[in-house]
Amino acid sequence: MPRRKAPTQTQVEDGDEQEDFNEQLMEMDDADGAGNASGGRKQKGSRGSGAASGPALSAEDIEKKANELCRLALFSEYKRSILKREEINKKVMGGISKAFPEVLAKANKRLRAAVGCEIVELMSKEEREKTIVGAAANDESERKKKGTAKQYIVRSILEPELINLACTPDREILEQEQEDQAYDGAKPSGTILAWESYDNIPTYGILCVILSLILVNGKTLPEPSLKKNLKKLRLVNTTIIETGPSAAAKAMSFDNLLMNLVKQGYLERIKVGASAGPKGNKRGRGGLSKSDNLEDAADHEWRWGERAHAEISEQGISDFIVSFMMDRSRPVGNIQESERVKKERLEKLQKQLTKDVSRAAQTKLTTIEIAD
């Protein structure tokens, strides 16, 4: 299964957001102090470099700018927007851009300890293109040696085992939820992570299906093929998708959902063929708009966006496909089988399905690397 993210996107007022971030930063200060007292490990890329451009930053300045970077990154993530390096330099670094690696390392140390997430740089367009033709770096550590996009998001680093534990119902939590429900219509779950109230469950499920279709079609999918496959699931342009009980917009059309996924960087719609012009493929976020309404489908194709690579990864979607197919598997003739025979059959099936997905993708799958 792809790595599941803890809920991070809820429509709130600016005043509430400011209060939430102040509380988070206080927690980060406490976590950072505890880490220093215990002699915690130093994060990679934390060497000082402020002297290379302008005056060197003091330890106090590094702390302050790390706080500011945490706040800016979390605000961007709440809006599901991509944070650019230029914005960081302007709002946080104050022109001392050479000290950014040290500030980023300090900010990530706090984010990992306090909220289980990290700021990560996205793939550039060139690198995403290389993943399709098979010339890409196969993991993030190798990719970082090449060109960078200077664009960032915040992603969860919680392990699947921890998420599963947080989703296990607990009697005391259930009783507390029943006493004070967060909002009208909330359904108590008795878990730490209340997925039932998360706004993005339906859209995230649809996204995983679309990413799966693209992956097993050689990492690109012509728009007519995508629409044909989605129509089998009763997903057409006018299909209404529920977004969640606490979202500002309770529902949206499937057409608008696709536009949002493109805007947020999960998907990319590209104009291809002769109509793309003399420079070849025309890429960008402007290809999908209300004016074309997905009707000029023949000369467009769909690919993974930069956020999908950073948050989910091709290997994560491969695991999702294999897990889904294994859940639906049955022994031939529905005969009774022992636990040992069942285990052997499932292991063999898993290996074969993993190989089939990799073959259908045509090039090596990208993965996610979490820093120590």
N, C-alpha and C positions, 0 to 999 in steps of 0.2 A: 504494500500500500504506500502511496506517497506520504511524505511526512505531513501529519496533521498539525495545523497551526492553532494556537490558542486564540480565542476571540480578541480582536483588536480594533474593529471598526464599528463604532456606534455614534450615531448623530447626537451630539451634545452641544450645549451653548458654550460660547467662548469662555465665560466665567468659570464654568464647570471644568473645562479643559485645563485652564490655568491652574486651578486648585489641584486637579489630578496630577499634573506634571510636577507641581511643587512637592506633593507628597512622595511621588516616585523618586525625585532627586534627593529628598531626605533619606529615603531608604537606600539609595545608591551611596550616599555619604557614609551611612552606617556600615554597609557591606564592604565598602572600600577600606574603611578603617580597620575592620576585622581582618580583611585580607592582608593588610600591611603588618598587623600585629602578629599574624601567624606565619609570616614569611611566604606568602603565596607566590606562585610561579609568575614570572614575567612573560607577558604576551609577546608574540612575534611582532617584529616591526616597531618596537617601542624605543629605539635608540633616538637620542636627541639630535635634532638637525636644524634648530632655530637659528644657529649662528650663520648658516649659509645664506640667509636673506634677512636683513634687518637685524635688530638687537635680539639677543638670545632671550627666550622666555624663562622666567623664574618658575620654581615649582608651584608657587601660588597661582601664577598666570596659567600654567598648564591645567591645574585643577579647575580654575574658573572657566576656561574655554572648553574643557571636557564637559562641564555642566551645561554650557550653552549648546554644545553639539548634541548632547543627549536630548535636550528640550526640542531643538530644531528637528532632529530626526524623528522623534516621536510624534510631533505635530504633523510632519509630512506623511508619516505612516497612517495616522488617523484619517487623513484625507485621501489615502491610497495614491499619493503622488510620488514621483521620482525626484529625489534630492540631487541637485547638480553641484559639482565642485565649485563652480563660480558663486553659487549662492552661499556655500559654506565659507568661502574666502571672504565674501562681503559681510556676512552677518556674524561670523564667529572668529575667523582668523585675523581680521583687521589688517590684511596686507602681508602678514608674516606666514606665507604659505608653506615655507620649508619646514615649519614645525608641525604641519598637519599630521604626519605619521605618528608622532608621539601623542598628540591630542586624541587622535582616533583610537590608539591603543588604550589610552586611559578611559575614554568614553565606553569602549567595548568591554573593558574589564568591569565597569560598573553595571552596564546593561546586562551582561551575562550573570552577574551575581544577584542582581535585584529582581529582574523581570524575565530572565531566561531567553534573551534575544541578543542580536548583534547587528551592527551596521556592516553591510557587505557591498562590494563594488559589483556592478552589473557587467555582463558581457557586452562588448562593442558589436556593432552591426557586422563588421568584418569577421569577428570570431564566430558569430552565429551562422554566418554564411559558410564558414569553414566546417562547422559541425555537419552540414548537409552534404558537402562534397567529400568529406572524410579526411580533411587535412587539419582538423582542429586539435588543439591541446585536449587531452582526455580527462583532465581534472583541473580544479581551480588553481592548485599550486603551480602547475606547469603553465597554465594560461596567464598567470600574473607576470610571468617573465616576458610576455609579449606586450602588445599594445593594450591600453586601458581605456575604458569609456568615460571615466571620471563622473559616473552617475551611481547613486547609492540608494538602497532601501534598507529597512529593518526587517529581519526575518527571525523566526523562532529557532532556537537550538535545543528545545526540549526533546528528549529521547522518546521514541514511541512507547517504551515500557512505562515511563513516567506519565505520559498522557493517558495510557490505558488505566493506570492506577487512579489518576485524577478523575476518570470517567466512571469509576466503580461506585455504585450507590452506597451511601453511609446513612445509618438510621438517625444519628444525631444531626447531621446536616439537613436531612429531609424534614425533621421536626422543626428545625430553626427556619427553614424556608417556608414551611406552612404557617408559621407565626407571623412572619413579615415578608410578604411577597413584594418583589421589587417594583412591579407595575401590574396593572389590571390585565388579566388574561394569561399571566405567567403560569407555567406548569412546573411545580416543584419536581426536581430530578433527584435530589439527594446526593449530588456529585459536586466536586470542586469546580470542574469545568461544566457549565450549564449549556450544553450544545443546543438544547431545545430552544433557547432564547437567542441564539447567535443568528445574526442577520444573513449570513452568507452560505448557509448549508445548501439550499437548493442550487444557487448559482455555482458554488464550488463543485458540486456533483456534476453539473452540466459541463463545467470547464474541464474536469478530468476526462469526461467522455470525448470531448472535442480534441483535447491533447492526445488521447489514445488513438483516435482516428487518424490524426496527422502523423503520429509517430510510426504506425504500422503501414503507412503509405509512402515510406521513404522520406519522412520528415517534411514533406510538402503535400498539400491536398488541394486540387482544383475546386473552386467554389461550387460548381454544379454537383460534384461528388459529395462534398460536405452537406449540401442542402438535401441531396437525395437520401443520405444516410440518416440525417437528423429527422427527416420527414417520417421515417419508419418509427421513430420514437415520439411522433406527434408534436415535433418541435418545428414550427414554421414561423415566419416573420411576425405574425399577429398573435402567436401563443402568449398567454399571460403567465408570467413567472412570479410566484410569491417570493418576497425577499426576506421576510422575518417580522416578528411581532413588534420590535422596537425601532425598526427603520423608519425614516421620514416618509419614504414612498413605500407603501405596503406591497406594491406589485409593479411590474414593468413588462413591456412587450419583449419578446425574444429578440427582436431587431435592436431595441435599445440596450438589452443585455450584452449583445455582441459588441456594440459600440463602446460600452463601458469597459469590457474586457480588453478591447484594443487600446483604449485610452489609458488604462491602468498598466499596460505593458505585458499582459498575459498572452495575448495573441497579436499576430501581425498579418494584415491583409495587403497583398502586394499585387500591383499591376504588372502583367507579364506579356510576352509576345510582342508583335509588331506595334501594337497600340501603346507600348511602354515608351516608345521614342527611340532615337538613335543611340542613347546612352545605355540602353538595355533595361533591365528590370527597374521599375519605379517603385521605390519603397517609402514608407512613412505612415503616419497616423491619419493623414487627411484623406486617404483613399476611401474610407467608409464614412458616409454622411447620410443625412436624412434625404438629401436630394436624389441620390442614386437608389436609396432604399434597397440595396442588395439586388437590384434588377439587372445590372450590367455584370452578371456573374461570369460569363464565358471567358473574359480576359483577366480574371483575378484568381489568385491562389492564397491559401492560408498557411501560416507557419507559426512556430512557437515565438513568443515575445521574450524579452530579456528577463522580465520578472518570473516567468514560468521556469526558466533555466535556473534562476537563483533560489527560488522557493521550493520547487518540486523536483526538478531534474528529470531527464529522460529515463534514468535508471529507476527513479521513484514511480513513474508512470508504468514502466515495464513491470515492476512488482505489483502495481495495482491491477494490471490486466491479468497477470498470472494468478493472483489471489482470487480475483473474480471468477475466472474460468475453473479454478480448482474447487471453489465452493459449489459450482454447478455440476461437478463430475460425479458420475455414478458407475459402479462396476457393471461390466457387460452382463445383460440379462437380469440386472438387479439381484444377483445372487448374494447370499450371505457370505461374509468374509471375516476372517479373524483380524485382530488388531495388527498383528505382524504383517499379514498380507495387505491390509489396507494401507499401512505405513509405507510399505515398499511400492505399492501402486502409485500413491500420491507423490513420493519422492521421484519416481521415474517420470510421472506426468509433469511435475514442476520443472524438472531439468529440460524436458522436451519443449514445454511452452516457453521457457526462458530463451531457448535457442531459436524457436520460431519467431518470437518478437524481435530478437536481435537481427535475425536474417531479414525480416520485413522492413526494419529500419534502415538497412543497407550499410550503415556506417556505425562505428563504435559509439555506445551510448555515453552521454555526459553524466557526471555524478556531482554530488555536493560534498565538499570537504569542510568540516567544522574545525576551526582552530582550537588547539589545546589551551 
